[in-house]
Amino acid sequence: MSGAEMPTVLLVEDEPAQREVLAYNLEAEGFRVSKAENGEEALLLVDEDLPDIVVLDWMLPNVSGIEVCRRLKTRSETRSIPIIMLSARSEEVDRVRGLETGADDYVVKPYSVVELMARVRAQLRRVRPSTVGAVLEYEDIRLDAESHRVYRGDNVLKLGPTEFRLLATFMEKPGRVWSREQLLDRVWGRDIYVDTRTVDVHIGRLRKALCQQGGDDPVRTVRGAGYALG
């Protein structure tokens, strides 16, 4: 995975040894890991760099994991980020409370790291399927993330790597309008400076590639807002 394709995991764990073990395993799985040791730091990091998924310990100093979860799920810009809650609390009432607060999954300590990695991948498959090798389909367009191929009907299309990542972003959320800045973050990466006009150039190339064998242009320009698929 390139840096731009690499999904970001925000890992919030106050125990240093546990945090490093999880970070090591997540990075070995191909994820970019952002680490926080308390709830306040986690909320600041979310504002700085929106993660694709949050792995969140319940018992944290200052702001608890359950409170971090509640705040993220009440904000429109972070509501859809999957949260996996880690907790030593194994009682059903605690599990229910965690899920009712908005956690998408709940893992009881001690847990298997292998199982936790599988749960992270399962949540990412739901929100960013192209990053875990899924096949995406929209009308007559099919994107195979594992083989890095795009088909329109029976034809194989030739796309550059940037156009491929743009299309994958659009196909993960058809109908969603992406601003140029959001596309820069998702496709090029936050740590790379690229002029927003570069997005327009690559959108033009993507449109040309999608229509190279005929068919309508599925990419919609939303004046003053950005671009969308369909």
C-alpha positions, -999 to 999 in steps of 0.1 A, spaced: 0 0 0 12 35 -7 9 61 21 -22 76 5 -40 42 3 -29 31 37 -58 33 62 -51 52 94 -59 36 128 -61 58 158 -49 36 187 -59 50 222 -43 30 250 -28 43 282 -7 12 290 27 18 271 36 -19 266 1 -28 253 1 3 230 34 -6 215 24 -43 209 -8 -32 192 9 -5 171 36 -30 159 9 -55 148 -12 -29 131 18 -15 112 27 -50 102 -8 -54 88 -1 -24 66 -19 3 86 -7 38 94 -10 41 132 -16 73 152 -12 68 190 -28 85 220 -23 77 256 -55 94 270 -89 106 259 -80 143 255 -50 135 232 -73 112 212 -98 139 206 -71 164 195 -56 138 171 -90 132 155 -93 169 148 -58 170 133 -60 139 112 -93 121 107 -86 84 111 -104 56 92 -109 36 124 -104 40 162 -92 13 185 -102 27 219 -95 15 255 -124 20 279 -103 28 310 -83 60 302 -71 88 325 -90 121 324 -115 116 296 -127 79 296 -129 58 264 -167 57 267 -168 95 267 -145 97 237 -168 73 219 -199 93 228 -183 126 216 -171 111 183 -205 96 176 -224 128 183 -204 149 157 -214 146 121 -178 146 107 -167 117 129 -200 98 134 -192 72 107 -157 63 119 -158 28 132 -148 24 169 -136 -9 184 -138 -6 222 -112 -25 243 -122 -33 279 -114 -56 308 -152 -53 317 -167 -85 305 -201 -82 321 -230 -81 296 -242 -47 310 -208 -31 302 -208 -46 267 -243 -33 261 -233 2 274 -203 3 251 -224 -6 221 -252 17 230 -227 46 233 -219 40 197 -190 15 196 -191 -7 165 -174 -36 182 -164 -46 217 -134 -67 226 -128 -80 261 -93 -81 276 -73 -103 275 -78 -107 238 -61 -124 209 -41 -99 188 -48 -120 157 -86 -117 165 -84 -80 170 -66 -75 137 -94 -95 120 -120 -73 136 -101 -41 125 -101 -55 89 -138 -64 91 -147 -28 102 -125 -13 74 -141 -36 49 -173 -19 57 -161 17 54 -130 15 31 -134 -18 12 -108 -10 -14 -80 -10 12 -86 -46 22 -87 -60 -14 -125 -60 -20 -141 -58 -54 -162 -27 -58 -191 -23 -83 -210 7 -95 -234 3 -125 -212 -13 -152 -179 -4 -136 -160 -30 -115 -128 -22 -95 -108 -51 -83 -85 -37 -55 -64 -69 -52 -55 -73 -89 -55 -35 -94 -78 -37 -124 -108 -18 -135 -135 -31 -159 -163 -13 -176 -186 -39 -189 -163 -65 -205 -135 -41 -212 -104 -36 -191 -96 1 -186 -62 16 -183 -59 39 -153 -29 55 -137 -23 48 -100 -37 82 -89 -68 78 -111 -72 43 -96 -72 57 -61 -96 84 -70 -121 59 -85 -117 36 -55 -126 66 -32 -157 75 -53 -168 38 -55 -166 33 -18 -193 60 -13 -213 65 -45 -233 97 -44 -211 114 -18 -197 147 -28 -160 150 -21 -143 184 -19 -109 189 -36 -93 191 -1 -109 158 10 -97 141 -22 -62 154 -16 -62 140 19 -76 106 8 -58 101 -25 -25 120 -22 -20 119 16 -21 146 43 17 150 45 21 157 8 15 193 -5 -3 193 -39 -22 222 -54 -60 217 -54 -60 223 -92 -41 190 -95 -73 172 -85 -91 187 -115 -64 175 -138 -66 139 -125 -104 140 -125 -102 149 -162 -78 119 -168 -102 96 -148 -132 107 -169 -112 101 -201 -102 66 -189 -137 57 -179 -151 67 -213 -123 53 -234 -144 24 -246 -177 45 -247 -204 50 -221 -215 80 -202 -193 100 -178 -203 88 -143 -183 115 -124 -204 145 -115 -191 180 -109 -209 198 -81 -204 235 -85 -187 251 -55 -185 217 -37 -164 191 -55 -170 158 -73 -192 128 -69 -198 94 -86 -234 94 -98 
